[in-house]
Amino acid sequence: MENQKLSDKVSARIKQDILDGKYKIGDKIPAEPELMKVYEVGRSSIREAIKSLAIAGILKVQQGSGTFVNELLPEENMIERLRRADFDEINAVRKLLESEIVKLAVDNHTTVQLQEMEQQLALRKQAIITEDKQGCTNADIAFHMAIANASNNKVLAALYQNFTHTIRTFFSEREARGIGHFAMSHHLHENLFMSIKEKKAEQAQAIIINILDHNY
């Protein structure tokens, strides 16, 4: 029983290492002797861990070749999967998602939701003026989240909420470049707000695509 518990712990550590990118999709993981050293357990615990991960579809054991990380991780949640995606993939999906979101926001927004967008836009501008990078990030994400909520589609809003984790990481990695990107795109965000407020769906969709096309 104790050995099984230990193997469960090893399974969890290997899975986390996969999610963290230590072992990438398609990679052959180390042989048993090396895994025993890395995870500081005996051979039986390693074998049980590999077996359970193979059953779960996370690893693929190929006789004579070794054990490989499967292309898909069935138990992986959306946020974990987004963390492993590259920026171009994220941006392509954001274009599809946000284009639909702004169209719905044009039709479904309330006065209160418009006020929330306007407030976050003002905070974004203030953060640019004071060169507050973290403030820019927070206000930018909150502005787009307010638009998602204004779509009045809970599924789309939830999907966008999942994207915010990845967006925040992206902005964090760009912090060394200062607030220049936020400043250059602010007029587009103001135009997006006015298009939603004035119920101009096609114009709003064109603006959000323009924003994301220059999101580098």
PANUTI-403151 format. One record per residue (C-alpha): residue number from 1; residue in one letter; x, y, z. Coordinates in Angstrom, 3 decimals, decimal comma. Each point is the difference from the previous one (the first is absolute). Example, Ala and Ser with C-alpha at 12.3 -4.5 7.8 and 13.67 -1.06 7.14 Angstrom:
# PANUTI-403151
- seq_type_u_v_w
- 1_A_12,300_-4,500_7,800
- 2_S_1,370_3,440_-0,660
# end
This chain:
# PANUTI-403151
- seq_type_u_v_w
- 1_M_0,000_0,000_0,000
- 2_E_2,815_2,397_0,896
- 3_N_1,744_-0,798_-3,280
- 4_Q_-3,163_0,826_-1,920
- 5_K_-0,332_3,344_1,781
- 6_L_3,584_0,817_-0,901
- 7_S_-0,629_-0,845_-3,635
- 8_D_-3,015_2,325_0,014
- 9_K_2,245_2,821_1,189
- 10_V_2,488_-0,783_-2,772
- 11_S_-2,824_-0,016_-2,559
- 12_A_-1,094_3,438_1,140
- 13_R_3,561_1,343_-0,196
- 14_I_0,567_-1,383_-3,505
- 15_K_-3,298_1,455_-1,183
- 16_Q_0,897_3,398_1,456
- 17_D_3,409_-0,155_-1,677
- 18_I_-1,792_-0,593_-3,311
- 19_L_-2,304_2,978_0,577
- 20_D_3,002_2,143_0,954
- 21_G_1,737_-0,920_-3,249
- 22_K_2,806_-2,117_1,479
- 23_Y_-1,216_-2,855_-2,197
- 24_K_-1,631_1,306_-3,186
- 25_I_-2,561_-1,612_-2,292
- 26_G_1,611_-2,817_-1,945
- 27_D_3,066_-0,069_2,239
- 28_K_1,426_-3,285_1,161
- 29_I_0,205_0,121_3,773
- 30_P_3,148_-1,286_1,749
- 31_A_0,531_-3,703_0,645
- 32_E_-0,885_-1,578_3,344
- 33_P_3,469_0,386_1,630
- 34_E_0,049_3,740_-0,662
- 35_L_-3,626_0,444_1,121
- 36_M_0,873_-1,815_3,220
- 37_K_2,719_2,590_0,651
- 38_V_-2,139_2,987_-0,995
- 39_Y_-2,985_-0,958_2,145
- 40_E_2,012_-1,804_2,688
- 41_V_-2,106_-3,158_0,074
- 42_G_0,453_-3,662_-0,797
- 43_R_-0,565_-1,789_-3,314
- 44_S_-3,404_-1,393_0,983
- 45_S_-1,355_3,459_0,795
- 46_I_1,217_1,317_-3,359
- 47_R_-1,581_-2,908_-1,845
- 48_E_-3,334_0,471_1,777
- 49_A_0,069_3,725_-0,724
- 50_I_0,751_-0,535_-3,697
- 51_K_-2,728_-2,622_-0,209
- 52_S_-2,634_2,290_1,517
- 53_L_0,989_2,905_-2,264
- 54_A_-0,135_-2,289_-3,039
- 55_I_-3,488_-1,178_0,973
- 56_A_-1,058_3,644_0,380
- 57_G_1,287_0,683_-3,521
- 58_I_2,643_2,473_1,128
- 59_L_2,928_-2,265_-0,904
- 60_K_0,361_-2,512_-2,819
- 61_V_2,203_-3,066_0,528
- 62_Q_1,547_-1,376_-3,186
- 63_Q_1,679_-3,364_0,417
- 64_G_3,646_0,169_-1,033
- 65_S_-0,093_3,773_-0,453
- 66_G_-0,832_1,454_3,390
- 67_T_-2,698_2,133_1,604
- 68_F_-1,234_3,195_-1,646
- 69_V_-2,195_2,948_0,947
- 70_N_-3,317_-0,268_-1,817
- 71_E_-1,182_2,801_-2,266
- 72_L_-3,048_0,691_2,149
- 73_L_-0,376_0,015_3,753
- 74_P_-3,595_-1,136_0,663
- 75_E_-0,069_1,173_3,613
- 76_E_1,511_3,387_-0,772
- 77_N_-2,317_2,942_0,612
- 78_M_-0,426_2,976_-2,323
- 79_I_2,313_2,331_1,896
- 80_E_2,806_-2,588_0,015
- 81_R_-0,416_-0,575_-3,725
- 82_L_0,082_3,716_-0,735
- 83_R_3,234_0,333_1,964
- 84_R_1,663_-2,388_-2,461
- 85_A_-1,318_1,741_-3,124
- 86_D_2,177_2,446_-1,909
- 87_F_-0,959_3,644_-0,482
- 88_D_-1,047_-0,295_-3,663
- 89_E_-2,458_-2,774_0,886
- 90_I_-1,433_2,025_2,872
- 91_N_-0,363_3,130_-2,121
- 92_A_-1,718_-1,883_-2,843
- 93_V_-2,611_-1,396_2,375
- 94_R_-0,413_3,375_1,698
- 95_K_-0,891_1,545_-3,374
- 96_L_-2,802_-2,507_-0,503
- 97_L_-1,206_0,243_3,586
- 98_E_0,178_3,768_0,462
- 99_S_-1,495_0,753_-3,388
- 100_E_-3,130_-1,875_1,062
- 101_I_0,116_1,515_3,491
- 102_V_0,054_3,618_-1,231
- 103_K_-2,825_-0,691_-2,449
- 104_L_-2,168_-1,325_2,837
- 105_A_1,107_2,824_2,307
- 106_V_-1,260_2,520_-2,568
- 107_D_-3,473_-1,566_0,148
- 108_N_-0,212_-0,993_3,650
- 109_H_1,915_2,510_2,124
- 110_T_-1,648_1,791_2,894
- 111_T_0,669_3,499_1,292
- 112_V_1,763_-1,437_3,039
- 113_Q_2,246_-2,148_-2,205
- 114_L_0,889_3,013_-2,156
- 115_Q_0,940_1,879_3,169
- 116_E_2,307_-2,862_1,008
- 117_M_1,711_0,070_-3,406
- 118_E_0,402_3,773_0,210
- 119_Q_1,411_-0,207_3,519
- 120_Q_2,605_-2,623_-0,988
- 121_L_0,896_2,059_-3,076
- 122_A_0,605_3,028_2,242
- 123_L_2,165_-2,106_2,333
- 124_R_1,941_-1,268_-3,020
- 125_K_0,665_3,573_-1,149
- 126_Q_1,054_1,097_3,491
- 127_A_2,392_-2,946_0,276
- 128_I_1,557_0,993_-3,334
- 129_I_0,477_3,579_1,194
- 130_T_1,653_-1,124_3,230
- 131_E_1,957_-2,742_-1,822
- 132_D_-1,485_-2,634_2,299
- 133_K_0,578_-3,241_-1,944
- 134_Q_-1,925_-2,204_2,410
- 135_G_-2,858_2,482_0,018
- 136_C_-0,061_-0,056_-3,811
- 137_T_-0,209_-3,786_0,009
- 138_N_-2,746_-0,116_2,618
- 139_A_-2,129_2,663_-1,668
- 140_D_0,474_-1,434_-3,506
- 141_I_-1,102_-3,467_1,072
- 142_A_-2,890_1,397_2,048
- 143_F_-1,171_2,099_-2,979
- 144_H_-0,123_-2,996_-2,327
- 145_M_-1,600_-2,113_2,731
- 146_A_-2,684_2,667_0,410
- 147_I_-0,752_-0,295_-3,720
- 148_A_-0,205_-3,780_0,344
- 149_N_-2,485_0,373_2,843
- 150_A_-1,997_2,471_-2,089
- 151_S_-0,489_-2,707_-2,631
- 152_N_-2,414_-1,516_2,532
- 153_N_1,175_-3,428_-1,113
- 154_K_1,338_-1,770_3,077
- 155_V_1,827_-2,678_-2,004
- 156_L_1,919_2,535_-2,095
- 157_A_0,777_2,048_3,101
- 158_A_1,311_-3,109_1,776
- 159_L_2,161_-0,896_-3,003
- 160_Y_1,462_3,489_-0,050
- 161_Q_0,616_-0,163_3,756
- 162_N_2,202_-3,043_-0,640
- 163_F_1,967_1,986_-2,583
- 164_T_0,749_2,795_2,476
- 165_H_2,518_-2,198_1,850
- 166_T_2,020_-0,433_-3,186
- 167_I_-0,402_3,662_-0,996
- 168_R_1,319_1,105_3,390
- 169_T_3,046_-2,249_-0,398
- 170_F_0,631_1,441_-3,465
- 171_F_-0,137_3,577_1,292
- 172_S_2,274_-0,949_2,899
- 173_E_2,632_-1,309_-2,405
- 174_R_-0,114_3,315_-1,888
- 175_E_0,326_2,209_3,081
- 176_A_3,614_0,838_-0,792
- 177_R_-1,289_1,872_-3,053
- 178_G_-2,008_2,389_2,176
- 179_I_-3,470_1,389_-0,720
- 180_G_0,628_0,915_-3,664
- 181_H_-2,275_-2,716_-1,396
- 182_F_-2,864_1,072_2,262
- 183_A_0,455_3,659_-0,955
- 184_M_0,061_-0,651_-3,746
- 185_S_-3,180_-2,074_0,081
- 186_H_-2,019_2,157_2,397
- 187_H_-1,799_1,980_-2,695
- 188_L_-1,133_-3,308_-1,510
- 189_H_-1,422_-1,063_3,356
- 190_E_-1,856_3,316_0,268
- 191_N_-1,365_-0,481_-3,529
- 192_L_-1,063_-3,541_0,899
- 193_F_-1,926_1,285_3,005
- 194_M_-1,780_2,668_-2,073
- 195_S_-0,906_-2,525_-2,689
- 196_I_-1,580_-2,285_2,595
- 197_K_-1,805_2,934_1,634
- 198_E_-1,328_1,245_-3,347
- 199_K_-0,999_-3,533_-1,048
- 200_K_2,293_-0,169_-3,032
- 201_A_0,689_-3,734_-0,171
- 202_E_2,089_-0,193_-3,185
- 203_Q_2,155_2,919_1,083
- 204_A_0,539_-1,542_3,454
- 205_Q_1,013_-3,330_-1,543
- 206_A_2,456_1,697_-2,367
- 207_I_1,583_1,885_2,911
- 208_I_0,472_-3,055_2,214
- 209_I_1,682_-1,836_-2,881
- 210_N_2,249_3,028_-0,541
- 211_I_0,925_0,001_3,703
- 212_L_0,887_-3,686_-0,046
- 213_D_1,852_0,244_-3,317
- 214_H_2,408_2,419_1,703
- 215_N_0,138_-1,865_3,292
- 216_Y_3,763_-0,643_-0,185
# end
